[in-house]
Amino acid sequence: MLVDVQDSDEEEVPVLVPVEQDEEVPALVESSGTNNLLDDNIPDIPVTIITGYLGAGKTTLLTYILKEQHGKRIAVIVNEYGEGEAVEQPGALGVGNEKYEEWLEMTNGCLCCAVKSNAVMALEKLMEKSGKFDYVLIETTGLADPGNIGQTFWVDEGLSKLYLDGIVTMCDAYNIDKTFQEAGGKLTECERQIALADVVILNKLDLITTTQKEKVTNRIQSINSSCDIQYTTHSRVDLDTILGIQAYSSAAPPSTTEHNISSAISTVTMTTDCILKRGDIEGALETLLWEDADSIESDNNNKGSHEIEDTGKMKILRLKGKLKTADGWIMVQGVRDMFDITEISGDNIPYQHLVFIGIHLDRKRLCDVTKMRVR
């Protein structure tokens, strides 16, 4: 539903603003003639999703972002509750003990908002403050699937001035191996969070040995060989490595190093020397993501569990790549069952590649459907 909001003093073309279906239509009010959600003069804002288990160091990182003088204007959405229990309370971030769902301005120039469920509403309110921030960071709960939030920016027109910049997964270097061992070979939510990550922050490096660091690194790379790994202590990370990384605006060829570690989640890189048809690429992805899809959502039968159901069938969690068509180069990006294709320049692209990260990836099936070969 759209409401007509116009200036009572000047005869201007009225501005249409979106209104929630269940909200009352507001009375006509004076307007400056500008709608921040639709203003083309406002630059697009990158959004970073940060996820990770409780105890990985997310709260410490968020406290640093909200209180230190790092010179960046970041709007942070923190989850007040998750999975039925209190997790990272506003008080833990040092920004007051009261619940708040409005945006607060911090002394270092950042903004903060705590939400119980609807991050989209918080984002829409945030756009009313456009010009006061350059980055948006959304924190998810420990068992959350970042893919759900990531898909929002491709389907919600109300967030057209925001774009998904990257998914960052924080891992506890000291306990991550225990998490895998306690799962007894079953898939864990931690593995899925790593699979979806563009950047993995391996925190608490001071608590492990060099040998342990190498082991954990190999395990992470066996799940997602295309992610960047940042090593930290006390969650102190160079913010330029997690903000403005344009992970969904670029798709560099991944490492082809093999890590022989048993894991149901892995990375497969496809390549070809042929000039492809865009329609064939779209058809192949629709087949793999939709027709071959098999639901393994963690919240179907395992709410609150660190494990996710393993059906034994292939499930693609993340895909990205650059391919050459008869009309030029394109970039492909996808999260779970949604994908996006954009035209790009073919400069400095060493070879065509399409990277799949997922569960029980069937290389023969991928080759048959895409008409490409495993690199």
Secondary structure by P-SEA (a helix, b strand, c coil): cbbbbbbccccccbbbbbbccccccccbbbbccccccccccccbbbbbbbbbcccccaaaaaaaaaccccccbbbbbbbccccccccccccccccccccccccccccccbbbbbbcccaaaaaaaaaaacccccbbbbbbcccccccccccccccccccccccccbbbbbbccccaaaaaaaacccccaaaaaaaaccbbbbcccccccaaaaaaaaaaaaaacccbbbbbbcccccccccccccccccccccccccccccccccbbbbbcccccccaaaaaaaaaaaacccccccccccccccccccccccbbbbcbbbbcccccccbbbbbbccccbbbbbbbcccccccccccccccccaaaaaaaaccccc
